[in-house]
């Protein structure tokens, strides 16, 4: 009787284990990825080419710190182009160097408009289901990148209705006021 019970238990366990996998398919099928965090049309994917006569400064992240990255460009990018370069992320070479970005998953969209020296960044924060907890670095990347420009004196974040957003600063406080790189200076590490 005990042997029969053991055999039945073993058969039941094997049946349950076999049923827990991903079902096999005879043919490959196309999988449509979910929409990315930044639905904009980038001019190009980041490259590792260092051929331009000018430089562009972008701030990415590494080990919970902001890292300045200098890229060679052919012309001075507009603030919106520079934000798109930042949103496109690090180049393969920069990623190999351990540089990443806190932006994917922290924001759904971001566009910038320069008004009287102030970069007004309209953003749509990502939903709570993204699993990201590094908003501080994401906002720090944008503020540090844009405020490094000579034509930007401060950065303010707005929601889709134009209402100022309260965003995290390096000291842990939330601010709806215009921000500068000084608000995130303690997070910057040398490359």
C-alpha positions in Angstrom: 0.0 0.0 0.0 2.8 2.4 0.9 4.6 1.7 -2.4 1.5 2.5 -4.4 1.0 5.7 -2.5 4.7 6.7 -3.2 4.3 5.9 -6.9 1.1 7.9 -7.1 2.9 10.8 -5.3 5.9 10.6 -7.5 3.7 10.5 -10.6 1.8 13.5 -9.4 5.0 15.5 -8.7 6.4 14.6 -12.1 3.1 15.7 -13.7 3.1 19.0 -11.9 6.8 19.7 -12.7 6.2 18.9 -16.4 3.2 21.3 -16.4 5.2 24.2 -15.0 7.4 25.1 -18.0 6.9 27.3 -21.0 5.1 25.3 -23.7 7.1 24.4 -26.8 6.2 25.8 -30.2 6.8 24.2 -33.5 7.7 27.4 -35.3 9.3 30.6 -34.1 7.0 33.6 -33.7 7.5 37.3 -33.8 7.4 38.9 -30.4 6.4 42.6 -30.2 8.4 44.3 -27.5 6.4 46.7 -25.2 6.8 50.4 -26.0 10.0 51.9 -24.8 10.2 54.5 -22.1 10.9 57.4 -24.6 8.6 57.4 -27.6 10.5 59.9 -29.7 12.3 59.6 -33.0 16.0 59.8 -32.4 18.2 61.1 -35.1 20.6 58.1 -34.6 21.6 55.5 -32.1 24.6 56.5 -30.0 27.9 55.5 -31.6 31.4 55.4 -30.4 32.7 57.6 -33.1 34.9 60.4 -31.8 35.3 62.5 -35.0 33.7 65.9 -34.3 35.6 69.1 -33.7 33.3 70.1 -30.8 32.4 68.4 -27.6 29.0 67.6 -26.0 28.9 66.9 -22.3 26.3 64.3 -21.1 25.8 62.9 -17.6 25.1 59.2 -17.2 25.2 57.0 -14.1 27.5 54.4 -12.6 27.3 52.9 -9.1 24.6 55.4 -7.9 26.7 58.3 -9.0 26.5 60.8 -11.9 29.3 60.4 -14.4 30.3 63.1 -16.9 30.8 61.8 -20.4 32.3 63.9 -23.2 31.5 63.1 -26.8 32.8 64.6 -30.0 30.2 66.2 -32.3 30.2 68.1 -35.5 28.1 71.0 -34.3 26.7 72.3 -31.1 23.4 70.5 -30.4 20.3 72.3 -29.4 19.0 71.6 -25.9 16.4 69.3 -27.3 19.0 67.4 -29.4 21.2 67.1 -26.3 18.3 65.7 -24.3 17.6 63.2 -27.0 21.3 62.1 -27.0 21.0 61.7 -23.2 17.8 59.7 -23.6 19.4 57.5 -26.2 21.8 56.3 -23.6 25.5 55.4 -23.5 27.3 54.2 -26.5 28.5 50.5 -26.5 32.0 51.7 -25.5 30.6 53.8 -22.7 28.6 50.8 -21.5 31.7 48.6 -21.6 33.2 51.3 -19.3 30.5 50.6 -16.8 28.4 53.7 -17.6 24.6 53.3 -17.6 21.5 55.5 -17.4 18.8 55.9 -14.8 16.4 57.4 -17.4 14.8 54.3 -18.9 11.9 53.4 -16.7 12.0 56.6 -14.7 10.3 58.8 -17.3 8.0 58.0 -20.1 8.6 61.1 -22.2 10.8 64.2 -21.9 11.1 67.3 -24.1 12.9 70.6 -23.5 12.2 74.1 -24.4 14.6 77.0 -23.7 12.9 80.1 -22.4 15.0 83.0 -21.3 17.9 80.8 -20.3 15.8 78.4 -18.4 15.4 74.9 -19.7 11.8 73.8 -19.2 11.6 70.1 -19.4 8.2 68.6 -19.8 8.1 65.1 -18.5 5.8 62.2 -18.0 7.0 60.1 -15.1 6.8 56.4 -15.6 4.2 54.4 -13.7 5.0 52.8 -10.4 5.1 49.4 -12.0 8.5 50.0 -13.7 10.5 48.8 -10.6 12.9 51.7 -10.9 13.9 53.6 -7.7 16.6 55.8 -9.1 14.5 58.9 -10.0 17.1 61.0 -8.2 19.8 60.0 -10.7 17.4 60.3 -13.6 16.6 63.9 -12.8 20.2 64.6 -11.9 21.3 63.4 -15.3 19.0 65.8 -17.0 19.8 68.8 -14.8 23.5 68.2 -14.9 23.6 67.7 -18.6 21.4 70.8 -19.5 22.9 73.2 -16.9 26.4 72.5 -18.2 25.3 74.3 -21.4 26.4 78.0 -21.5 22.9 79.0 -22.6 21.1 77.3 -19.7 21.0 79.0 -16.3 18.6 76.6 -14.6 16.3 73.6 -15.3 12.7 73.3 -14.3 10.5 70.2 -14.7 6.8 70.5 -15.8 4.0 68.0 -16.2 2.0 67.8 -19.4 -0.3 70.7 -18.2 2.7 73.0 -17.6 2.5 72.7 -13.8 5.9 72.6 -12.1 6.8 69.1 -10.8 8.4 68.5 -7.4 11.5 66.4 -8.2 14.2 64.9 -5.9 17.4 66.7 -5.2 20.6 65.2 -4.0 19.9 66.2 -0.4 16.7 64.1 -0.4 14.3 67.1 -0.6 11.7 67.6 -3.3 11.8 70.9 -5.3 9.5 72.5 -7.8 12.0 75.4 -8.1 14.5 75.8 -10.9 17.5 73.5 -10.4 21.2 73.7 -11.3 24.1 71.3 -11.3 24.9 72.5 -7.8 21.7 70.6 -6.6 23.4 67.4 -7.7 27.1 68.2 -7.3 27.6 65.7 -4.4 26.5 62.9 -6.7 29.0 63.6 -9.4 32.0 61.4 -9.6 35.0 61.9 -11.8 35.1 59.7 -14.9 
